[in-house]
Amino acid sequence: MRVKNKNLLAVVFLLLPGVFLWVSLFVGRYELSVKEVLTFIFHNEEWANAQGLGIQYALIWNIRLPRALQALLVGAALAVS
């Protein structure tokens, strides 16, 4: 394999976990749009409760984000071992 192809493959394998992590935040039983996920990441809980979006905020911060980060860390640990 040529060096150019190896570099491209390395970049793809480095970006792929980040893409899957990002997608896992808005795909699930209760689907959220990309705009909603970004809104919940950059706003605080009081804002979400005032808008009546407390459940969606908790879904991102208490369930999906910790699960996605944990999967990323476990996958990295398995790759290292």
Secondary structure as UniProt FT lines:
FT   HELIX           3..26
FT   HELIX           34..42
FT   HELIX           45..50
FT   TURN            51..52
FT   HELIX           54..58
FT   HELIX           59..64
FT   HELIX           65..80
//
